[in-house]
Amino acid sequence: MSLPARFRSLSFGILLLIAVSLPASATSPAMPDTTTFNLADHRWTHRPLLIFAPSDTSASLTAQHERLDRELDGVRERDIIVVTLLAHGPSTYEGTPLHADTADRLRTQFDIAPDAFRMLLIGKDGTEKRRYDQVTAPETIFQVIDAMPMRQREMRRDSTDAE
C-alpha cells in the first residue's frame, strides 16, 4: 500500500529534520574533550612547568617526562603542574588535551621556536623563573623552587603543621 505523495514528502521532511538535528557525536567519531590553559588561572596556586617540544616523538620530551614521572611526590609537593606544548600534535595539561591554539599562543608569548625543546618554570606569581634548553633532572628544578621565598614559607608552614 503506497502513501499519498503529500505524506511521503512529509515523512522525508521529518527524517531530514531528525538527521540534521543529531549531535555531531552521533554521526562522527568521538573527539576527546579539550580544555584551555591560561597561566593567570594558576597564579598563587601552582607552579606551571611548560615543556615545549616539536612533537610527542621528541627524545628530549620522552626523557623529561620519564624523569618527572620518577619524582611525582616531589612534583606534587611543590605544586608543579606539567603542561606539554607541541608544535605538531596534541598538547596536554596534566594529561588532558588542550585546544590547538593554546600551544601556539604560549609558544609566541615565550618566543619558543617550533623545532625547539624548552622548559619554562613559572612561579606561583605567574612570572618566568627559569628556562631550560635540555633535559633537566627534577632535583635541579626542585632546588630552584626550594630557594624561592614563597616556597621557603610553604616549607616552614608545612613543618609547623606536622608538629
Steps between C-alpha positions, in 0.01 A plus 500: 500500500651828391478825696360807328769733366437766763565248785815369331647853477396569861670177616816589306495849656474358851786256439714780359422719800597220740827432316597868495426545869708202615811606693827462313610232745216277379617518140881524529777344709528641850763768552654524847392795709753779495568781740672834497800592711563849630788580730290756686264223614786341696648811661563451872396132488738315265844511346450417132782315327451571130672240284527600134597239239461453124286185539419215736780295338767742623765302689553793738130516581484127569807514723369801693161339560669179620712697748202695631291182529766350730475803731123550521502549877742791466301643210177492702664629818611811313162558330652449154261445212643367175381652174633334184484730197568345161555673167359193321248283678273522801622711792391405853449647844541235769401240238190685373512607133525874444334708230731516199553876526629480861845370403535760226398781737748398770776428248457855365472654848831345611673521159563126457587368152281210378800268463641574849491304822460745788368487854382806685441502872232751591469613860180525697514874436459425127848609390766298322756377752730279297544385141660168412613398151577137577365209700538594866502292815191567712732554799653799318153648446410426865811687620395809306150481645617426854715816494198720420370711791144376455615138508708573811183624672310191383766270643500684835120484512502129411757423770296680769182325379675163541588570865 
